[in-house]
C-alpha cells in the first residue's frame, strides 16, 4: 500500500524494471457554521472504478526508468519529477473536488 505522494521503482534487473508516480490524497470538508465534517464517500466512485479497470497504463503515473532519481534522496530537487507530480495531483483533485463541491 502506498500512501501520500511519491515515486517507486520495482522489478528485476534493467529489463523488467518499471517506475511509477503515485498520489493518494484524501480530502475532508467541514461545514463552515457547525464545523461538522461533511462526508461524501461515494462521490468519485465512478472515476476510481474506471481508473482501476483501465487496461492500459496511466500516462500520468508511468515514469521512464531514466527519470527515477539515483540516489532516491535527490528526488526533491528533480524538476521533471516535480512537474509530473504536480500534474498527477491536479488530475486526482479534478476527479474528487466536483463531488465534494456539489450541493447534493
Secondary structure, DSSP 8 states (H G I E B T S, - for coil): ---EEEEEEE-STTTS-EEEEEEE----EE-TTT--EE--TTTTHHHHHHHHT-SS--TTTEE-GGGS-SSGGGGGG-HHHHHHHHHHHHHHHHHHHHHHHS--
